[in-house]
């Protein structure tokens, strides 16, 4: 066969969307190039095939099962903000002792699924985290994912919620089914947007459909998959949904002890020295009323600004400028109207 014959066959199989025959003809052309000592052409064609497989996963025949699976994956990708592999552990989070104990137990159960199944015991795999903004709900979900070494899907609420009738329920179902298959964690922040109390007349029953869909998905959630929901407004959730969670944890803003622990943990990670006791107490008092997030944000910004000042003055000291930090705390409180 001449080169043109191979090219003609490749064109025919490509237009017919016949993946198997297309690949066969491509490899036949590679052999032709090798036999006719056109080694460079053979190598270039082999490389092109490998690159195409790497970028697309596979050469896909339109209408095949693989084609529809890829289409479905694209749709689901639009409903997810990120797929996360977390490295956070329990030691990386500062929370109330009782909350930490409950999280530890939740993690322990999900590490021991086979043991519990032997005794026909259910596995707690639905976790509700609620409390004010910045109290550690998202970080707690990262800790669970990190401790269990599970991939976590962060749901894109903006894409999930649709104005089209019934579309929101379909979108939720798609994400859950993907999680069922992958045996991963679904994390839904601002969960009150989906699980609202079913007493709204203006939605013409749409919210009832969404809540009923979630209830059904929760009831059939495989034990190897996990749902973590977070909300600032637990009182807005439908009671039936709240009852479906195996664990309901309330996170709060830190007290003096937790503020100190957070400061020490953050400074330790940045290799900065802890302030003297009296100075530390003054800062802790100033931080009261702020969330974990706000305190850590002001401290990290103070560390960065101190570092830049030290570099400019060529005086590298591993001490946070407390005047800078104090000003940042005041600015944060003003922005949050906590003065």
VENUR-V970297 format. One record per run of one state. SS is the DSSP state (H for helix, E for strand, C for the rest). FROM is the first residue (numbers start at 1). TO is the last residue. If there is no record, write none. Layout:
ss:from:to
SS:FROM:TO
SS:FROM:TO
This chain:
ss:from:to
C:1:2
H:3:15
C:16:18
H:19:35
C:36:38
H:39:56
C:57:64
H:65:78
C:79:79
E:80:85
C:86:89
H:90:92
C:93:96
H:97:111
C:112:112
H:113:118
C:119:125
E:126:130
C:131:136
H:137:148
C:149:150
E:151:155
C:156:156
H:157:160
C:161:166
H:167:182
C:183:184
E:185:188
C:189:190
H:191:193
C:194:195
E:196:196
C:197:205
H:206:219
C:220:225
E:226:231
C:232:233
H:234:236
E:237:237
C:238:238
H:239:244
C:245:246
E:247:250
C:251:255
H:256:269
C:270:272
E:273:273
C:274:276
H:277:287
C:288:291
H:292:313
C:314:318
E:319:319
C:320:321
H:322:335
C:336:339
